[in-house]
Amino acid sequence: MNYEIIVVGAGHAGCEAAFACARKGHKTLLITSNLKNIADMPCNPHIGGSAKGIVVREIDALGGIMGKVADKTHLQIKMLNSAKGPAVQSLRAQGDKIAYPKEMIKTLTSLENLEIKEGMVEDLIVNEGKVLGIILEDGTKINAKEVILTTGTYLKADILVGNTRTRKGPHGERPSNFLSDKLKEYGFTIKRLKTGTPQRIARDSIDFSKTKLEPGDNKYLTFSFDLEPCYKIEEQMPCYLTYTTPKTHEIIRANLNKSSMYGALDDIEGIGPRYCPSIEDKVVRFSDKERHQLFIEPESRYYDDMYLQGFSTSMPPEVQEEMVHSLPGFENAKILKYGYAIEYDAIYPTQLKASLETKILENLFTAGQINGTSGYEEAACQGLIAGINASLKLEGKEPLVLKRNEAYIGVLIDDLITKGIRDPYRLLTSRAEFRLILRSDNADLRLRNIGYEVGMIDENQKNRLDQKMSLINECMEYLKNTKIKIDLEKQNILKEYNIEISNTTMTLENLLKRPEITMEIISKLADIPYDETILEQVYINLKYEGYIKKAYKEAEKLIKLEKKQIPNDIDYNKIKNIASEARQKLNEVRPATIAQAIRISGVNPSDISILSVYLKKEYGKDE
């Protein structure tokens, strides 16, 4: 059996990788240990969230599928931080654990070049440092020119509850017990990580009158730039909000020694996610907080399990019963599935190139939680990039490497390969220094042309983008050239918003630049012949013009540094006077550019200066 590309694992990373490879016309095999778990959501079924929602829009802009599948199957959707600035606004949808995988499978099986197979991969076919395929547990060899590993949390996975450790995957499936050992033999550094999940509660056992209603937005929203809304606003399913109590904290403190993470097991190696901690971690680390918020979220239209977001734990079942019953509205709650922690192997991501091909084995790409990330969206965007780059390599083309000023995806991959990880990496808006230009609303304007260039976006999608950009420019000119007289009638409208403007005439552009004026107010003062999507872009461009120009100016400095390449064969041990820590980090990461070298923790400005002088002397490169 021969394929061009094999994708191992069919979670969110694997689905995007397989889609990208097949979409680009390459004979692709997607292999998974369990066909029932394709696009599975073992934890919270939501898609998007702070920063993550922007990533989903970037995936769509580049031609990926997560956003489209989420749009067709979600239970509710809302724009987070809508009252704040555009840089932090981000979509979040509550997914359907039944409908989402079904729609994903439907999408994948429609592809001509993709075959899906069930099997457990135990080893790689390797010859002289190059990967040439995979080996299944029964010894079957399958050849390929490229292999993409997207194994999620299945490498030597252990489920941890109380004082018990069980070697199995998230749903009790068999984990991959041998592949990570083989990767070690090939020279990879393997890191043990940990994550967790909370209880699932029977809907009819919750007293929702003691909780706060959290509905979806009363406005149609989509992740995808290609789809119209596929839902009815009034049919969105609600989420709810509750809080822990002093009694909850008392129960947790009294039973800490029974938690897997706090003494019940003494062989825990994995480090848990800093930004999505267990409830035990929250109570211990934030002991001054009287309560922690918990979201009660539906998992599907097809069954009644409610997900208790924010209450993940590795306490034994009897303690979890006490903890859950101490929550407002959960006094008589029926637990359908107990929370647990899961420990698993991942590779240390500084062993990756920016293309997500590994430095250790040629033709091997990795994506998702195997690279030390946490979250469906982080996994999906890596899968998309790995799939695109494996395809581009087959085509003899340069890889797609998104810069930090181009996409959150670029920030994520650069952070992984440059800084490495201590705990599972989660994307945050604070990680992006250019977040004002990496917004949810402009993901298509930033990335759709790139998607077209790499063969993921078709002519119709490209034409729609060109039309949108043309309308934005038209609208900008319209506002610049259209004058409005602030007469008595318009002054009365402004007074409704506590705004006073004297009887004068000004352009709509100058009026909109006033800090107190919104697009809603403008629409009451004048008839602007453009739709909401166009007006949103124009509004942001005008309102934040100075800040956006400053951000682009800073980005230009980064681009100049990115052009200063560091030769692959450089020997850092020959550079005199460089700090020992900097030498060790530079040897580990082996940055491709001066810009990347600057971002390495432990490499100081003085080290960069010495490196720049060395490059100029030895390679004739300007600093």
C-alpha positions in Angstrom: 0.0 0.0 0.0 1.4 3.3 -1.0 0.3 6.9 -0.3 1.7 10.3 -0.8 0.8 11.4 2.8 -0.3 9.5 5.9 -2.0 11.4 8.7 -1.9 9.4 12.0 -4.8 10.4 14.4 -8.2 11.8 13.5 -8.8 14.4 16.1 -9.1 18.1 15.2 -5.5 18.3 14.0 -5.7 15.1 12.0 -9.0 16.1 10.3 -7.6 19.5 9.2 -4.3 17.9 8.0 -6.0 15.2 6.0 -8.5 17.7 4.5 -5.6 20.0 3.4 -3.6 17.2 1.8 -6.6 15.7 0.0 -7.9 19.2 -1.0 -4.5 19.8 -2.7 -4.8 16.7 -4.7 -2.5 14.3 -2.9 -3.3 10.6 -2.2 -3.8 10.7 1.5 -4.5 8.1 4.2 -6.1 9.1 7.5 -5.5 6.4 10.1 -7.1 6.3 13.6 -7.2 3.7 16.3 -11.1 4.1 16.5 -13.2 5.3 13.6 -15.9 6.2 16.1 -13.7 9.0 17.5 -13.1 11.0 14.4 -13.3 14.8 15.4 -14.2 13.7 18.9 -14.7 16.3 21.6 -13.6 14.4 24.8 -13.6 17.6 26.9 -15.8 20.8 26.5 -17.6 20.7 23.2 -17.2 24.5 22.6 -15.4 25.9 19.6 -13.7 29.2 19.8 -13.4 31.5 22.8 -10.9 34.2 23.7 -8.2 34.3 21.0 -9.2 30.8 20.0 -12.2 32.1 18.1 -9.8 34.3 16.0 -7.8 31.1 15.2 -11.0 29.4 13.9 -11.6 32.4 11.6 -8.0 32.2 10.5 -8.4 28.5 9.7 -11.4 29.3 7.6 -9.6 32.2 5.8 -6.8 29.8 4.9 -9.3 27.2 3.5 -9.6 24.9 6.6 -12.9 23.3 7.8 -13.3 23.8 11.5 -15.3 27.0 11.2 -17.7 25.7 8.6 -18.4 22.5 10.6 -18.9 24.5 13.8 -21.3 26.9 12.0 -23.5 24.0 10.7 -23.7 22.2 14.1 -23.5 24.5 17.1 -26.0 24.9 19.9 -25.4 28.6 20.5 -22.9 31.2 19.4 -21.8 34.6 20.9 -19.2 37.3 20.5 -17.0 37.5 23.6 -15.8 40.9 24.8 -18.3 42.7 22.5 -18.2 45.7 24.8 -14.5 46.0 24.6 -12.1 46.9 21.7 -12.0 44.9 18.5 -8.6 43.4 19.3 -10.0 41.2 22.0 -13.4 40.3 20.5 -13.7 36.7 19.6 -16.4 34.2 18.7 -17.4 31.3 20.8 -19.9 28.5 19.9 -21.2 25.7 22.0 -20.7 22.7 19.8 -22.8 19.6 19.5 -20.8 16.4 20.4 -23.0 14.3 18.1 -23.6 16.6 15.2 -20.0 18.1 14.9 -18.2 14.7 14.3 -21.0 13.6 11.9 -20.6 16.7 9.8 -16.8 16.5 9.9 -17.0 12.8 8.7 -19.4 13.9 5.9 -16.9 16.5 4.8 -13.9 14.2 4.8 -15.6 11.3 3.1 -16.6 13.6 0.2 -13.0 14.1 -0.7 -11.7 12.0 -3.7 -8.1 11.7 -2.6 -8.7 10.7 1.0 -9.0 7.2 2.5 -9.9 6.6 6.1 -8.7 3.5 7.9 -8.8 2.0 11.4 -5.5 0.9 12.9 -2.9 1.4 15.7 0.4 2.8 14.6 3.4 1.4 16.6 6.4 2.6 14.6 7.6 4.5 11.6 9.5 3.3 8.6 12.8 5.1 8.7 15.8 5.0 6.4 18.8 7.2 6.8 17.0 9.8 8.8 14.0 10.0 6.5 10.4 8.7 7.3 9.0 6.5 4.5 5.8 5.3 6.1 4.3 3.7 9.2 4.2 0.2 10.8 0.9 -1.0 12.4 0.7 -3.2 15.5 0.2 -6.3 13.4 3.4 -5.6 11.5 1.7 -4.2 8.4 3.8 -1.6 6.7 2.2 1.3 4.8 4.5 3.4 2.6 4.2 7.2 2.2 6.4 10.1 1.2 5.3 12.2 4.2 3.8 11.3 7.6 1.9 13.7 9.9 1.5 12.6 13.5 -1.5 14.0 15.3 -1.9 11.6 18.2 -3.5 14.0 20.7 -3.4 12.6 24.3 -3.1 9.0 23.3 0.7 8.5 23.6 1.1 6.3 26.8 -2.1 7.8 28.1 -3.0 7.2 31.8 -6.4 8.1 33.3 -5.9 9.4 36.9 -8.7 9.3 39.5 -8.0 9.4 43.2 -5.2 6.8 43.9 -5.8 4.9 40.7 -3.9 5.0 37.4 -5.3 3.2 34.4 -3.5 2.9 31.0 -6.2 4.1 28.6 -7.4 7.0 26.5 -10.1 9.6 27.1 -13.1 7.3 26.5 -11.5 4.2 27.9 -9.9 3.2 24.5 -6.5 1.6 24.1 -3.8 4.2 24.1 -0.6 4.1 21.9 1.8 2.3 24.2 4.9 2.1 21.9 5.1 5.0 19.5 6.5 7.5 21.9 9.2 5.0 23.0 10.1 4.6 19.3 10.3 8.4 18.9 12.7 8.5 21.9 14.9 5.9 20.1 14.9 8.1 17.0 16.3 11.0 19.2 13.2 13.0 20.2 13.0 14.5 23.7 9.6 13.4 25.2 7.8 15.4 27.8 5.0 14.2 30.1 2.0 16.5 30.3 -1.4 16.4 31.9 -4.9 17.7 31.4 -8.3 17.0 32.9 -12.1 17.1 32.5 -15.0 17.7 34.9 -18.3 15.8 35.5 -21.2 15.4 33.3 -24.5 16.0 35.0 -28.1 14.9 34.2 -30.0 18.0 33.0 -33.2 17.1 34.9 -31.4 16.9 38.2 -30.2 20.5 38.1 -32.2 23.3 39.7 -31.6 26.1 37.1 -33.5 28.6 39.2 -30.4 28.9 41.3 -28.2 29.7 38.3 -27.8 32.6 35.9 -29.0 32.2 32.3 -26.3 32.6 29.6 -28.0 32.7 26.2 -26.4 33.0 22.7 -26.3 36.4 21.0 -29.4 38.0 19.6 -27.6 38.5 16.3 -26.6 36.1 13.5 -22.9 35.2 13.6 -20.6 32.8 11.7 -17.0 31.6 11.9 -16.9 31.1 8.2 -16.5 33.8 5.6 -18.3 31.6 3.1 -21.4 30.5 4.9 -24.7 32.2 5.7 -26.0 31.5 9.2 -27.4 27.9 9.5 -29.5 28.4 12.7 -32.4 30.3 14.1 -31.6 32.7 16.9 -34.6 31.7 19.0 -33.7 28.0 18.8 -30.2 28.4 20.4 -29.7 26.3 23.6 -28.8 28.3 26.7 -25.8 27.8 29.0 -25.9 28.7 32.7 -23.6 30.2 35.3 -23.1 29.1 38.9 -20.3 29.4 41.5 -18.4 27.3 44.0 -19.2 28.0 47.7 -17.2 28.0 50.9 -18.5 24.5 51.5 -17.1 23.4 48.1 -13.7 24.8 49.1 -13.9 23.2 52.5 -14.6 19.7 51.0 -11.7 20.1 48.6 -9.2 21.2 51.2 -10.2 18.4 53.5 -9.6 15.8 50.8 -6.6 17.1 48.9 -4.6 14.1 49.8 -7.1 11.9 47.9 -6.6 13.9 44.7 -4.2 12.2 42.1 -2.4 15.6 41.8 -2.0 16.2 45.5 -0.7 13.1 47.1 -3.0 10.1 46.2 -0.4 9.2 43.5 3.3 9.8 44.1 4.4 9.1 40.5 2.8 12.0 38.7 5.2 13.4 36.1 2.9 15.4 33.9 2.4 19.2 34.3 -1.1 20.4 33.9 -2.4 23.5 32.0 -1.7 26.8 33.8 -4.6 28.6 32.2 -7.2 25.8 32.6 -6.4 24.4 36.1 -8.3 21.8 38.0 -10.6 23.0 40.8 -8.1 21.7 43.3 -5.5 23.9 41.8 -7.8 26.9 41.8 -8.7 26.4 45.5 -5.0 26.0 46.5 -3.4 28.6 44.3 -6.2 31.3 44.7 -7.0 30.7 48.4 -8.1 34.3 48.8 -11.0 33.9 46.4 -14.3 33.2 48.0 -15.8 31.6 44.9 -15.0 30.4 41.3 -17.4 30.7 38.4 -18.6 27.5 36.7 -20.5 27.3 33.4 -23.2 24.7 32.9 -23.2 23.8 29.2 -25.2 21.4 27.1 -23.3 18.8 25.2 -25.8 17.9 22.4 -29.4 18.2 21.2 -29.5 14.4 21.2 -28.9 13.7 24.9 -29.2 15.5 28.2 -25.7 15.5 29.7 -24.6 18.9 31.0 -20.9 19.8 31.1 -19.7 21.5 34.3 -17.0 23.8 32.8 -14.4 24.9 35.3 -14.8 21.9 37.7 -12.2 19.4 36.4 -10.8 17.2 39.1 -9.0 14.0 39.8 -10.7 13.4 43.2 -12.2 9.9 43.8 -15.9 9.5 42.9 -17.2 9.7 46.5 -15.5 13.1 47.0 -16.7 14.4 43.7 -20.3 13.6 44.8 -19.8 15.9 47.9 -18.2 18.6 45.8 -20.9 18.7 43.1 -23.7 18.6 45.7 -22.2 21.7 47.4 -22.9 23.9 44.3 -26.0 26.1 44.1 -28.6 24.3 41.9 -26.7 20.9 42.2 -28.0 19.8 45.7 -29.7 16.8 44.1 -27.5 16.5 40.9 -27.0 13.1 39.4 -23.4 12.6 38.1 -23.5 10.6 34.8 -19.7 10.7 34.4 -17.0 11.5 36.9 -14.1 13.9 36.2 -10.6 12.6 35.7 -7.1 13.7 34.8 -5.2 12.3 31.9 -1.4 12.1 31.6 0.3 11.6 28.3 3.5 11.9 26.3 4.3 14.8 24.0 7.4 15.8 22.0 9.3 18.9 23.1 8.4 21.4 20.3 11.7 23.1 19.9 12.5 20.0 17.9 10.3 21.4 15.1 10.9 23.7 12.2 8.5 26.5 11.6 6.8 24.3 8.9 6.0 21.8 11.7 8.4 19.3 10.0 10.6 17.7 12.7 14.3 18.6 12.7 15.2 15.0 13.7 13.4 13.0 11.0 12.9 14.4 7.5 9.4 14.0 6.0 7.8 13.7 9.5 5.4 16.5 10.6 3.6 16.7 13.9 0.6 18.7 14.9 -1.7 19.2 17.9 -1.4 18.0 21.5 1.6 15.9 20.6 3.4 19.3 20.2 2.4 20.3 23.8 -0.6 22.4 23.1 -4.0 22.4 24.8 -7.3 22.9 23.0 -9.2 21.9 19.8 -8.5 25.2 18.0 -4.7 25.1 18.7 -4.7 21.5 17.4 -6.7 22.3 14.3 -4.6 25.2 13.1 -1.4 23.2 13.5 -3.0 20.3 11.5 -3.9 22.7 8.7 -0.4 24.1 8.5 1.2 20.7 8.7 -1.1 19.4 6.0 -0.4 22.4 3.7 3.4 22.2 4.3 3.6 18.4 3.8 1.8 19.0 0.5 4.0 21.9 -0.5 7.1 19.8 0.2 5.8 17.1 -2.1 5.3 19.8 -4.8 8.8 21.1 -4.4 7.6 24.4 -3.0 8.7 26.6 -0.1 6.7 26.0 3.2 4.0 28.3 4.5 5.4 30.1 7.5 3.0 32.7 9.0 4.7 35.5 10.8 3.7 36.9 14.2 2.2 40.0 12.6 0.2 37.9 10.1 -1.8 35.5 12.3 -2.4 34.1 15.7 -1.4 30.8 14.1 2.0 32.3 13.5 2.2 33.4 17.1 1.3 29.9 18.3 3.8 28.1 16.2 6.6 30.6 16.8 6.0 30.4 20.6 6.2 26.6 20.4 9.4 26.2 18.3 11.2 29.2 19.9 10.3 29.1 23.6 9.3 25.5 24.1 6.7 24.6 26.8 6.5 23.9 30.5 2.8 23.0 30.6 0.2 22.5 27.8 0.2 25.7 25.7 -2.9 27.7 25.4 -3.3 30.6 23.1 -4.2 34.0 24.7 -4.6 37.5 23.2 -1.8 38.7 25.5 0.7 36.4 23.7 0.2 38.4 20.5 2.1 41.7 20.4 0.2 42.7 17.2 -3.2 41.8 18.3 -4.8 45.1 17.1 -4.1 44.0 13.5 -4.8 40.3 14.2 -8.5 40.7 14.7 -11.5 38.4 14.3 -13.1 40.7 11.8 -10.2 40.9 9.3 -8.9 37.3 9.3 -10.0 37.0 5.6 -8.4 40.2 4.6 -5.1 39.0 6.3 -5.0 35.4 5.1 -7.4 34.5 2.3 -4.9 35.6 -0.4 -2.3 33.3 1.3 -4.8 30.5 1.2 -5.3 31.1 -2.5 -1.6 31.1 -3.2 -1.1 27.7 -1.5 -4.1 26.1 -3.3 -6.6 26.0 -0.5 -8.9 28.8 -1.6 -10.7 28.6 -5.0 -11.5 31.3 -7.5 -15.0 32.1 -6.2 -13.7 32.6 -2.7 -10.9 34.8 -4.0 -13.3 36.9 -6.1 -15.6 37.5 -3.1 -12.6 38.7 -1.1 -11.6 41.1 -3.9 -15.1 42.4 -4.1 -15.1 43.0 -0.3 -11.8 44.8 -0.4 -13.1 47.0 -3.2 -16.3 47.9 -1.3 -14.3 48.8 1.8 -12.2 51.2 -0.2 -15.4 52.6 -1.8 -17.0 53.1 1.6 -13.9 54.8 2.9 -14.1 57.3 0.0 -17.8 57.8 0.5 -17.4 58.7 4.1 -14.5 61.0 3.2 -16.4 62.9 0.6 -19.9 62.9 2.0 -20.8 65.9 4.2 -23.5 66.1 6.7 -25.2 69.2 8.3 -25.8 68.9 12.0 -29.1 70.7 12.1 -31.7 70.7 14.9 -33.2 67.4 14.0 -29.8 65.7 14.1 -28.8 67.5 17.3 -31.9 66.0 18.9 -30.8 62.5 17.8 -27.4 63.1 19.3 -28.9 64.3 22.6 -30.4 60.8 23.0 -26.8 59.6 23.4 -25.8 62.6 25.6 -23.8 64.1 22.8 -23.7 67.7 21.9 -22.4 69.0 18.6 -23.1 72.6 17.5 -24.8 73.5 14.2 -22.1 72.8 11.7 -21.2 70.8 8.6 -18.6 68.1 8.5 -17.7 64.9 6.6 -19.0 61.6 7.8 -15.4 60.5 8.2 -14.6 63.4 10.6 -17.8 62.8 12.5 -17.0 59.1 12.9 -13.5 59.8 14.2 -15.0 61.5 17.2 -14.6 59.1 20.2 -18.2 59.3 21.3 -19.7 58.5 17.8 -20.5 54.9 17.0 -21.6 53.4 13.7 -25.1 52.9 15.3 -25.3 56.7 15.7 -24.0 57.4 12.2 -26.7 55.1 10.7 -29.4 57.3 12.4 -27.9 60.5 11.1 -27.2 59.4 7.5 -28.1 56.7 5.0 -24.8 54.8 4.2 -25.3 52.4 1.3 -23.0 49.6 2.5 -23.8 46.4 4.5 -22.7 45.8 8.1 -19.6 43.7 7.3 -18.2 46.6 5.2 -19.1 49.2 7.7 -17.5 47.2 10.5 -14.1 47.3 8.7 -14.3 50.9 7.9 -15.4 51.9 11.4 -12.4 50.0 13.0 -9.9 51.4 10.4 -11.1 55.0 11.1 -11.6 54.7 14.8 -8.2 53.1 15.5 -6.3 54.6 12.6 -3.4 55.9 14.7 -3.0 52.7 16.7 -3.2 50.5 13.6 -0.5 52.6 11.8 1.7 52.3 14.8 1.2 48.5 14.9 2.1 48.2 11.3 5.2 50.3 11.8 6.3 48.0 14.6 5.6 45.0 12.4 7.9 46.4 9.7 10.8 46.3 12.2 10.0 42.6 12.8 9.9 41.9 9.1 13.3 43.4 8.7 14.7 41.2 11.4 13.0 38.2 9.9 14.9 38.8 6.7 18.2 38.4 8.5 18.7 34.7 8.1 21.0 32.5 10.2 22.8 29.8 8.2 21.7 26.2 9.1 25.3 25.1 9.5 26.3 27.7 12.0 28.4 26.4 14.9 27.4 28.4 18.0 30.3 26.8 20.0 32.7 28.8 17.8 31.2 32.2 18.8 33.4 33.7 21.5 32.1 35.7 24.5 28.5 34.6 24.0 26.8 33.6 27.4 26.7 29.9 28.1 22.9 29.9 28.6 22.5 31.7 25.3 24.8 29.2 23.6 22.8 26.3 25.0 19.5 27.8 24.0 20.7 28.7 20.5 22.0 25.2 19.9 18.6 23.8 21.1 16.3 26.0 19.1 18.6 26.7 16.1 16.7 29.8 15.1 16.2 30.5 11.4 16.4 34.3 11.7 17.8 37.1 14.1 14.1 37.9 14.9 13.6 34.3 16.2 16.8 34.4 18.1 15.8 37.6 19.9 12.6 35.8 21.1 14.4 32.9 22.7 14.3 33.0 26.5 17.8 33.3 27.9 19.2 35.0 24.9 20.0 38.6 25.8 20.6 41.7 23.6 24.4 41.5 24.2 24.3 37.9 22.9 22.4 39.1 19.8 25.0 41.8 19.2 27.8 39.3 19.4 25.9 36.9 17.1 25.3 39.7 14.5 29.0 40.6 14.5 30.0 37.0 14.0 27.5 36.5 11.1 28.9 39.6 9.4 32.5 38.5 9.8 32.0 34.8 8.9 29.2 34.9 6.4 29.2 38.5 5.2 25.7 39.1 6.6 24.7 42.6 7.8 23.7 42.7 11.4 
